[in-house]
């Protein structure tokens, strides 16, 4: 089997990251373990979570996803085979990016994950009340202590990203290796522009979230369709735009040509975009996983990419 892995700094990752937002929420422990087992069996090694998942659920505290992943890793004894990405700044008890908070939140994440290091540690949402030098300084301390291998950012402006990279360079500190932007076939505007230019200029890896637009790009949300999902309302909004139906039509065409599911094409398009190393997508059950894994092995032709670009422009 060909080696599909790509680089994020010093990390070797599968080109489709498994989103952990559903673990301990819409996927219970057994379902989560089954999805993680199937993902690993399919060659996957790159699991994405956050300390705040799933604090929005009544009765949850935040950290449920990390605990589930930690229990799975402990049970399978496969820590060295899994690249774990988590995030800081959105846990109800550890809000924001003050240096002391970053360090305390990291220790809490390490405990929940049952590990001695976080492979990729993101700032979940930028905190403009804190100077970038202080944020990078705190993350650098974690790297120097061996508790974090690579650092990254999510939900940050191009200006603050540039300032962060400049601080790292100037002060000889750890440097962001990746950016996690909101990016997919029906949401291109926030990333394609200054942010992508900065990522390109500095050689960062993009790891897009909402790769399937809350499920819309799986193709199951159609006019008149009733889908039982907590994300159905958000996904259905895309049908009301001019772009949504055009994108679905193009996806149907390419999926038929490739002999894969619509979701695989949507993620393969993302994976083919400049700077993108590994889109993120989640699965509540093993039945949802095959098109995600197929995306990593689907190569779209130039004509197919052009068709999707025109539909999503």
N, C-alpha and C positions, 0 to 999 in steps of 0.2 A: 504494500500500500504506500502510495506517495506520501511524503512528509508535507502536511498542510500547515504546519505551525508558522506563526509570524512573530515578530519581535515587538515588545513594548519595553524599551530600555533593555535590561538584562533578562527579561522574562520571555519564555517561549510559550505562546498561547495558541490555542485552537481558534480558527477564524470565525467562530460563532460563540459568543459568550452566553451562558445560560443565566437568565435573570432570576434572582432569588426573591423578588418582591412577593411572590405567591406562597412561598414556603412558610408554613405555620399560619396561613391565612386561608386562601381558597384551596390550597393543597395542604391536607393534614400531614402528620408525620409520616405515615405509611406511604401516602401518595407522593410526598416530597422525596422520600428515600427511593421509591421506584423510578421517579423521573431522573434523579441524580445517577442512579445505577445505569439506566438506559443511556443517558448522555455520555457517561464514562465509557460504557461498552461500545458506543459509536465513535469513540476517539476523542471526545471532548474533555477538556481539562481546565476550563476558564469559567469560574463561577462568580457572579456579581451580586452583591448584597449591600446593605447599609444598616447602620445602627438604629435608624428610625423605623425600619420595616418590622412590624406593621402597627405602629402606634395609633393609626387612624381608626383601627377596629375597636369597637366598644369592649372594654375589659382587657385590652392588650396594653402593654407597657412600652413597647419598642424593644427590639432585639430578638424577637421571636424567630425571624429568619436566620440570624446568626447562630442562635442556639440549635436550630434544626440542622444547619450545615455542619456545625461543630459535632453534633451527635452522630451524623452520618460519617464524617471523617474518622471519628474515634472508632465507630463500629467497623468500618472497612479498613482501618489502619493504612490509609492511603494518602496521608498528608503531603508527602513529597511528590505525589503525582498530580496534585491539584493546585492551580493558581487561584488564590482567593483574593477577590477585590472587595473592599468595603469602604464605607464613607463616614465622615464626621461632620457634625454640625446641625443635625435635624432631630436627634433623640430628645424627647421631652426633658430629660435631666441634664442634657449636655448640648444646649443650644448655642450656636454661634461658633466663632473661630478665635476666641481669645486663647493665647498660648496655654494657659493652665487648663482650660477646657479641652483643648485638643489632646493634651497628654492624658487627662483623666478619662476622656472618652475612648482613647486608644487602649488603655488598660482594661476598660470594661468590655470592649470588643474582643480583645485577646482572651479574656476569661470566657465569654460566651462561645467563642469559636474553639476554645480548648486548644489553643496553639501558642507558640512562642513568637510567631512573626506573622504580620500581614503582608502579603505579597505586593498588593497595589492599594494604596490608601488615598482616597479622594477627599477633597473638600467638597461637601455635598452641594452647598449653596454659598456663594461668596458672601462675606460679611464685610461690607465696606466701612464699618465702624472700626475695623482693625487694620493697621498698616500692613501692606503685603510683606514687609520685612519681618514683622512679628510672626505672621502666619508661617512663612517659609522657615524662619528660625526654629519654631517649635517642631515643624515636620522634620527638619534637618537633625534635631536632637534625637528623634525617634529612629531615624535612619542610622545615625552613628551608634545608637544603643543596640542595633540589630533587631529592633522590634518592627521595622517597616523596611521593605526591600526597595520599592519604587513609590514615588508620589505622583499625584495627578489632581486635576481640577474638574469640576462640573458646574454648570450654571454660573458662568463668569463672563464678564465683558471682555472684548478684545483688548481694551485699554488696561484693565487690571491683569489680564494674562501676560501682556507684554511687560508690565511693571514687575510682576512676580519673577519672570524669567530673567529680567535685568538684575533684580536683587540677588538671585542665585549666582549669576555670573560675576557680579561685582564683589560679593562677599564670600565666594567659594563655598556656597551651600548646596544642598540637594536641590535638584531641578525637576520640574514637572516633566514627566515622560509621556503623559497622555492627557487628552481632554475628552470628557464625556458630554457631547452636545445632544440636544433634542433635534433629531434629523431622520427623515424618512421621505418616501415618495410624495406624500401630500403635505409635508412640512419641511420645505427646503430653505425658506427665506432667512431664518435666524442663524443658520450655520454658513451657508454659501455667501461669502462676503468677507468682512474684516476678520471674523473668527477663523475661517478656514485659511485665509491668507496668513494669519499669524502661525497657525499650526503647520502650514507648509514651510514657511520661512524658517522655523526653528526645529523642524524635523520631528514634531510630536506625532503620536499615534492617536487617531480618533476612534472612539468606542461609543457609537451612537446609542442612546436609549430611545424608547418608543419606536423601535425599528419597524414594528408592525402597526403603528398608529392605534394603540389600544385595541388591537384585534381587527381593525377595519381592513388592513391589507392581507388578511387571511382569505378574504373573499366571502366570508359567511354573512356579512352585513349587506343585504341587498334590499331594494324597495319591496316593502311588504313582508320581509323576513322578521320573525320574532326570535331573538337569540337570548337565551338564559345566561347572562353574564353580568357581574358587577360593573363591567366596563361598557355595557351595551349602549348606554345613553351617550357617552363620549364618542364612541366609534360611529354611531349613527349620524352624528353631526357632520361628518365628512361627506355624507350623501347629499347634504344640502348645498355644498359648494359646487362650483363649476368644475373644479379639478377632480373631485372624488370619483364620479362616474366615469370620466375619461380614463383615469388611471386604472380602474377596475377592468375596463374594456381592453386596455393594452396588456394588462397582466394576464387576462384570460387568453389572449392571443399567444403570448410568449410561453405561458404555462403549457398550452396545447403543443406548441412546437418543441418544447424541451421534454415533455412527458413527465413534468413534476407538478406539484401543487402550487397554487397562487402564492402562498406565503414564502415558499422557497425562492420564487422569482423576485419578490419584493426585497428579500434579504440579500439575494445574490446581486441585485442592482446596487444596494448599499455597499456591499463588500467590494464592488468594482469601482467605487468612487475614489477620487484622489484623497489621500490621507487616511482613509478608513481601513482599520486593521481587523476589527471584529465587531459587528453589530451585536446588540443585546436583544434577546427575545426570551420570553418565559413560557412555560408549559405547566398547566394545572394537572395534567395526566399524561401518561406514557403515549396515549393516542395522539396527542398534539405535538410530539417530539419529532417524528420522521421528517416533516418538511423543514424543520429547523436544521437538522443534521444534513439534509440534502442540500441546503443552501450553500454550505461550505464546499460542496463538490460540484456546484452548478456554475458553469462558465457561459455567460451570455455572449452572443455574437455582437459585433459592432452595430448591425442593423437592429437587433433587439434592444440594445442599450439606447439607441437613437429614438426608437419608437416610444420607449418609456420616458425618455427625457422630454419629448414633444408633448406627451400626454400630461406630464406633471409640471410643465413650464408655467 
